[in-house]
Amino acid sequence: MSQPLKTKIIQTLVETLKIKKEDLDGAIELQRSKNISLDRALIERGLIKEEDLMVLLVRELHIPFINLKKYKIDPSLKDAIPERVARQYRILPISQMQKTVTIAMADPLNIFAIDDLKSLTGKEVDVVMSTESDILHALETYYGSKISSSVQEVSKDIDVGELEIISDSELITDSEMMADEGEQAPIIRLVNLVIREAIKQRASDIHIEPMLDCMRVRYRIDGTLVHAMKIPKDNQNAIIVRIKIMSRLDITATQVPQDGRFKMRVNNQEVDFRVSLLPTTFGQKIVLRVLDKKNLRIGLDGLGFSEESAGKLKEAIAQPFGMILVTGPTGSGKSTTLYSIVNELNTTDKNIITIEDPVEYVVDGLTQIQVKPDIGLTFAEGLKAILRQSPDIVMVGEIRDYETADIAIKASLTGQMVYSTLHTNDAAGALTRLVDMGVEPFLVASSLVMVCAQRLCRKICPHCKEAVDIPAKVLKELDISVKKDRVFYRGKGCAHCRQSGFYGRLGVTEMMPLDDHIREMLILGKSSDEIKEYARDKLGMLTLWDDGLQKFLKGDTTLDEVLRITSND
């Protein structure tokens, strides 16, 4: 049994019923627009009858047909197949023996469903056929409706815009893409609403969290979590299963963390989503990271770096070999900076290879590798393999241990340009961190071209920007000297910024290029504080505080925001 066989059967039926080409084209268009199978599209258009298709399938596949309207199902079979699986694949358990379970299904060629059922039940699966409409009706009678009226009320008038799951080799196939519209439409519409609103509000993450009596949805906007909505507790499992189906995750695994991804086209804009599920006290918590590729197209000049910082970075990436590190805590924009650099260097004459955990953005022209520690593909092992692929530029998602650091540094000394990230508080701290990992100081000194420490601060909303007074006492305590007529700004709060006073974010950076004296200090074992002091006094390096202060004095952000992300050393 195969999908081409089903296609052949449908083609036979189309020819037998002499369906016109324009009607067939209309059905194909419906199939694409609604992400449904061709036979379902033909039935919805009224071009073929479900019964006619069923007769042909029974005849060609030699599978028994059963009329579910006349069949009484044993209620004890509910334990054989969980409801969420029955609804996902539109199947109904008919009987169960010691080594076999018999199911009714409308599409016996769905081998994914049959394989999943074998794994789930540990038994052989026998298939009988029935019409999809009869199966859906039987599921309602058998399991009862699981979609509460509250969700139907929430979702019935929702305009979800143009949302479409894009199928590719890593993601969900067309046949698996959509659960039954009649049964799952409110859940599908609700999930789509959550996603669409997140993109509309520029969220970087969507948090769907099970609580005692509901599911809470929060968006991370400009680095801060804001409440979005509550979903009835009755629909928790349906929401989780829907997102798992979209991400091609195991819907039966509920007690282990899971990671997946999917891609959607939202209003003609492709957006990737990275999905993480975590078992909690009240169920599985879902976090969706929104990875919008348009952020990569803005280039280095669009990251909010000061002109001086951007100039130093461009000078560093023009070097033929060496290592550039971007440091900072989680959520400080390190990956976006690295991708923006690599995207700018992504030309046909360069072999660029990345190794990441996980791959965040899928970029045309790059060779991207996902680490898989469970099979031995660690950063270190992957990096060894990459160096045998004659790379020009290597991007290592993160340096976590001595082995990765050692290989990356030696690679940068043998003709490759290496970019990576490290978790340190400032630029100078990256040098001593590598030495603390066990890398020889002379290797660190020889390989590093630049270290960039980074934070993200929120920008004042341009729609409600207003002047504000800051007491002279506060400025004096922070050692900030300004002219008397200096005007400071804040965001008053408006509809554009959801009354927060901020709209968008800026990169605050500490760019430390390495000169001969810094290399000598490193070899002599000087502390990171001494190296930082030299870079600031002799090389004119702007620290995170200095750069943030400049953005405050220019009126791009507030003093509170600068104090939130950094401190006056």
Secondary structure, 3 states (H helix, E strand, C coil): CCHHHHHHHHHHHHHHCCCCHHHHHHHHHHHHHHCCCHHHHHHHCCCCCHHHHHHHHHHHHCCCECCHHHCCCCHHHHHCCCHHHHHHHCEEEEEECCCEEEEEECCCCCHHHHHHHHHHHCCEEEEEECCHHHHHHHHHHHHCCCCCHHHHHHHCCCCCCCEEECCCCCCCCHHHHCCCHHHHHHHHHHHHHHHHHHHHCCEEEEEEEECCCEEEEEEEECCEEEEEEEEEHHHHHHHHHHHHHHHCCCCCCCCCCEEEEEEEEECCEEEEEEEEEEEECCEEEEEEEEEEHHHCCCCHHHCCCCHHHHHHHHHHHCCCCEEEEEECCCCCCHHHHHHHHHHHHCCCCCCEEEEECCCCCCCCCCEEEECEHHHCECHHHHHHHHHHHCCCEEEECCCCCHHHHHHHHHHHCCCCEEEEEECCCCHHHHHHHHHHHCCCHHHHHHHEEEEEEEEEEEEECCCCEEEECCCHHHHHHCCCCCCCCCCEEEECCCCCCCCCCEEEEEEEEEEEECCHHHHHHHHCCCCHHHHHHHHHHHCCCCCHHHHHHHHHHCCCCCHHHHHHHCCCC
